[in-house]
Amino acid sequence: MKNNTVGEVFTGVDGLGDYIASLPEPEWLRETRLAALERFSAMDWPDTAVEEWRRSDISSYDFNAYNMRGAKQSAAADSADSQVEPGLAGRIRFEGPDAVATSLDPDLASQGVIFEPLSEFVLQNSANHGGSISKATRAVRDLIMDSVHKADNKLKLWHYAGWTHGVVLYVPRFMEIKNSFVLDFQESGDSVITAPQIFVVLEEGARVEVIQRVHGADEGEVLLNESVDIHIGDGAACRYVALHNLNIDSSSFGTTLARISRDGHLHHGIAAFGSMFTKYRIDAELNGPGSDVLLDGIYYPAEDQHVDLRTVQTHFAPKCASHALYRGAIRDEAHGVYQGLIYVGEEGSETDAYLTNNNLLLNDGAQADSIPCLQIHTNDVKCSHGSTTGKLNRNEVFYLASRGFSPEEAEEILLQGFFEPIVARLPEALQEEIRDLIAARFVPVEIL
């Protein structure tokens, strides 16, 4: 291993090789980064000739203008033993790539749960977890190698070559953890790239809930390029919900890839409010019979924001179920894009899958594109999709106004009600926060 220069800054894609060389990481991880870098260097940036990127043009980006640095290895040392907050299983808080506060319920740690910054984990600078550390290391290694192999565009490979910080959550067999794990990412700076990498590994029968928040400073251009890799073992269950709210000068790119084994369950949710440009993809692979997935998403772009969300429900095994519901409200000159795909392989008989996308256009300048798709390669399946795009129902506004609400109050009630079927399924810790964000963004239609 080589010694990294703490605080050293590397510029853009041209600095990736030097960045990798500076990191004090094990050889297997360095080789994985270099494999991603090799594929990255041979690949072109996504362009609008590719269907997935047809409505999201990134040709104006100068990716070499962004700077990055790795996490300081000792950043979390002073807070690693801090007391966990009531009602939480653990929390890790980042400021940029540095973990500034970490906590984990001691009872969970004594039972083999691992929850720590990724930069610490890869060096195995953790408390004695018995056999958990070796099992978690193998699982993380398998996940990242699989993700590099499957990465199909230059931005994903950029991430896997140059991730800057992240988290590992490992839960041993048959542990049902009722309290939530919380990940807080506070991103700031100007012309800064931040690339968090999150691993969630659930062994057989484990159950867990993870809440991720991504916030930024009021000013400064940040480029977020994140990845979340999830492994759900046989009979395990995970609810993972992310709230993204970077400032209007920033851009967000990201992927979530979840692999669900026999009788496993995933509930994934995303709420996209911030960033001038957002392009995010959620892949759920149903790899074992009886596995099921619920995908929830809300987005509310305003001004000239661009939000492009894509879900892929991939059925590789029989008797699996997957359901997706995404809803967006689009205001001003904003553009909302939802792309949904249900893919059923030859082994996916007795599949039960659907996806639904609903959009509200709050004024004439707003734009919504909805592209639901099915690809089915076997018989005996029940698959469907639906999409609606429209405006607030003026009859419903009039009805509420006739019951004593002002027209503005009626519109806000209807807008909150539009999102509520999804918001109500999210963790209670996020529900009021998301409702407040919806309320803060609301502008009466007459003013628009």
N, C-alpha and C positions, 0 to 999 in steps of 0.2 A: 504494500500500500504506500501511496505517496502522501505527503503532508499538504493539506490545502492551506491557501492563504486566506485567513479569516477576513471577510469583508471585501475581498477582491471582486471587482466588477468585470464582467465579460460582455462584449457588445454583439448583439444580434446572432444570426445563424452562423456567421463567420467565426464566432468565438466558441462554438460548441466543442470543438476538439480540445481546446485549451481548458475549457471548463471541466470536461470529463477527466482530463489528466490531473486536475488539481484536487480531485475529491479523494478523501481517505476511505475508500470503499473496498469490499472484498472483490476478488478477481471475477467471480461469477457475475456480479452486478456490473462491473466495468465492461465485461464482454457483452453483456446484454445491451448496455448503452451504445457500445461501438457497433453492434449489429444493427441497432435502430438508426444510428448515424449513417451507416453505409447505405441502407435502403433510402433514408431521407435524402442523401446527396444525389441519388440516382433518379429521384422522382420530381415531377413538376408540381407546382402549387395547383390546388383545385381551381378549375375555371367553370364558367357557365355552360360549357359544352357537356359537362357531366350532369346527369339528371338531378342528383342529390344537391348540387350547387347551382342549379339553373337560375334560381331566384335570389341567390346570395353571392354577389360579386365582391371578391376580395382583391381584385387586380390593382386597386389604388394603394394597398398597404405597402409600406416600406418596412419589412420585418427586420431588416438590418439596423433600423434606428432604435431598437429597444435594447435595454441593458438588463442583465440578470446577475444574481449572485446566489450562492448556495447558503444553506442554513449554518449558523454558527453552532458548532458542536456542543458548546457548553451553555447555550442560551437558556435551556430549561432547567439547569442544575439546581438553581436556588429554589425553584418552585415545584420540583418533582414530587416532593412529599407533602404538598399542601392538602388541606382537608377538603374532601369532596363536599359539594353543596348538597343540602337536603333535597331529596327527591331525584337526585341524579346518580347514575352509576359512575360517571366520570366526565371530565371536560378537558379539552386541550384548546388553548387560545394562541393564535399566531398573530404577530405583527410583521407583515411581509413574510419572509421565509423563516423567521425566528419564532420558535415556540417559547412564549413568555410565561405561560402558566399551564401546568398539567396537574391532574388529579385523577385518582382511581380509588374506588371503594376498596379498603384493605381486605375485606372478606372475599371479594372477587379475585383480587390478586393472589390470595393464598390458595384459591381453587384453580389457578392456572390461567386466568384471563389475562391477556396482554393488551394494553392500551397505551401506546406511547408514540412519540414523534418518529417518523420513518428514518430520519438521519441517525437517531440513537439506536433504533432497532437493527439496522443493517450492520452496525458495529457490535451488536449484542451487548450494549452497555445498559443492561436492565437488571432488575432484581432477579433472584433465583426463582424461576417458574417451573422447576423440574423439567419434565419432558416437553412442556408447552413451547419453549423457545425453539427447539429443533423442529417440531411439527409445524409451527408457524413459519419458520424460515423456508422449509420445503414448499409449503403452500404458496407463500409469496413468490418464491422463485418460479414455481410452475405457472402462476397467474401472469406474471410480467412477461415470461417467455411466450406464453400463448397469445398475449395481447400484442406483443411486437410482431409475431407471426401473422396475426389477423389484421393488423393495421393497414388500412386501404387508402390513406391519403397522407400528404406530406405534413399536415398539422399534427396528426396523431403521432407520427414518427418523431417529429420535433419534440413533442412532449416526452416520449419515452427515452429519447437521447438526453434530454436536458431538464428533467423534472428537478425542481429546486427544493421541495420540502413536502411533507405529508404525514400520514398517520397509518398505523397498523392497529387494527382491532381483531383479536383472535379470541374465540369463545370455544372452550372444550365441549365434549359430548354431553348432551342432555342437560345443559345449564340453561334455565329459563330466567332471564334477567328482566325484571319488570320495569326498573327505572331506565331512563334514557342515557345514551352517550351523546355528548354535544361537542361539535367541532365549530369553532369560531375562527374565521379567516378575515382579518382586517388588512386590506391591501391599500397601499398609498405610494406616492412618488409620481414622477413624471417620466414618460417614455420607459416604463419599467415592464418587463415580462415576469409574470409569476406563474409557476407551473406546479400546483399541488397535486400529489399522487396519494390516493386513499385506497387502502386494502381493507376489506371486511371479509373475514374467514370464519364461517360457522361450521363446526363439526356436526355430526349426526345428532338430530334432536334438539339442537341449541335454538334459543329464541332471543331476539334482541331488537331494540329500536335505536336508530341513529338520526340525529338532527344536525344538519349542516347549515351554517349561515355564512354568506360571503358578502361583506360590506366594504366600502371604501371611503376615502376622504372626499370632501365636497368638491375638490379640484384635483387635477393631475390625471394624466393619461396612462392608464394601466391596461396591459394586455394579459388577460387571464387565459391560460391554456391548461385545463385540468383534466384529470382522468380518475374515475372511480371504478375499481375492480372488485367484484363481489363473488364469493363462492358460498353457496348454500348447500350444505350436505343433506343426506337422506333425512327426511322428516323435519328439517330445520325451517325456521321462519325468520324473515328480516323485514322490518319496515325502515326504509331509508328515505328521508324527505329533505330536500335542499331548497333554501331561499337565497336567490341571487339578486343583489341590489347594489351593484357598483354604480359610480356616478355616470353622468351622461357623456363624459368625454372618453370613457373606457370602452373596451371590447371584450367579449366573452366567447371563448371557444371551449368545447368540452365534450367528453364522452363518458357514458356509464355502460359497462359491460357486466352483466350478471349471468352467472351459470347456476342453474337450479337443478338439483338432483332429484331422485325419486321421492315423491310425496313432499317435496319442499315447497315453500311459499315465499313470494316476494311481493311487497307493496312498495312501489317507488312513486314518489311525488316530487314535483318541481314547481316552484313559483318564480317566474322570471319577470322582474320589474325593472332592473337597471341596465346600464350599458347602452351606448349608441348602436352597437351591432352585437347580436347574440346568435351563435350557431351551435346548437347542442343536440346530441344524439344519444338516445337510450336504447340499448340492445338487451333483450332478455332472451336467453337461450334455455328452453325447456328440454333438458337432457335426460330426464328420467320419467318413467310412467307415473301418472298421478300428480305431477307438479303443476302449480298454478301461479299466475302472475296478475297483479292489478297495477296498472299504470295510470297515474293521475297527473294532470298538469294544468296550470293557469298562467296566462300571460296578459299583460295590460300595457302595451307600448303607447307612448304619447310623443308629441312634438314630431321629430323625424326619426324616431327609433326604428330599428329593423330587428325583428325576432323571428328566427327560423328554428323550429323544434321538430325533431324526427324521432319516431318510435319504430322499433322493429321487434315483432313478436315471432320468434323462431321456434317452431315445433319440430323437434328431432325425435320425439318419443310418443307412444300412444297414450290416449286417455288423459290428455293435458288440457288445461283451460287457461286462456289469457284474455283479459279485458282491458281496454284503454279508453279513457275519457279525458279529452283535452278541451278547455274552453278559453277563448280569448276575447277581450274587448279592445278595440283599436280606435284611437283618437287622433285628431289633428291630421298630420301628413304621414303618420306612422304606417308601417307595413308588417303584418303578421303572417307567418307561413307555418302551416302544420303539414308534415308528411308522415303518413302512417302506413306500415306494411305488416300484413300477416303472412308469414311464410310457413307452409306446412310441407315438410319433407316426406319422403316415401314411407318412413316408419311412423308417421304422425296420424294414424287412423284414430277415429273417435275423438278428434279434436273438437273443442268447443271454444270458439274465439270470436270476438267482435272488437271493433274500434269505432269511436264516435268523436267527431270534432264539431263544436258549435262556436260560431263567431258572432259578435255584435259590432257593427260599424256605427260609431257614435256621431259621425258627420260625413259629408260627401267626399272629403279629401282622404279619408282613411281607406286602406286596402287590405284585403284578406285573401290568401290563397290556401285552399284546402285540398290535399291530394291523398285520399285514402286508396290503398291498393291491396289486392289479394294475389298470392302465388300459391297454388295448391297442387301438390304432386301425388295425391292419393285419394281414395274414395272414402266414404263413410265419415264425413266431417260436417260440422255445423259452424260455418264461418259467415260473417256479415260485417258490413261497415256502413256508416252514415255520416253525412255532413250537412250542416245548415249554416247559412250566412244571412243576416238580416239586421234590422234596426230595432230599437226599443218600440214596443207595441204602444201606439198612442192611445188606444182604447183602454189599456191597462193603466196608463198614466192618468187618463181622465177619470177612471173608476176610483183610483186612490185619491185624486184631488177632490172628488165628490164626497169622500169620507173624511175630509178635513185636513189632508196633507197639501202642502204647497206643491206646484208642479216640480220644483227642484227636489223637494223631499221624496216625491213619488218616483222620480227618475233614479235617485240614489238607492232607494229601497229595491227597485227592480234590478239595478245593477248588482247590488250585494246578493240578491236572491239568485241571479244568474250564476254567480260563482259558488254559492253556498253548498250545493251538493258535493262539490269537491273539497271545499274548505272544511266542512264538517267531518270529513274522513281523515283529515290530517291530525297530527299530534296536538293535544290541547295547548301545549306550550307555544305553538306557532299560530293557532287559529286567530286570536285577537290581534296579533302582530300583522297578519296578512289582511284581516278586515280593516285595520287602521291604514295600511298602505293603499288599499282600494279606495277608502274614503278620502285620503289625502290627494289622490290623483283625479278624483271625480270633478268634472266641470259640467254644469247643466247644458243640455243640448242647445238651448236657445242662444247661449253665449258662444258655443262652438260655431 
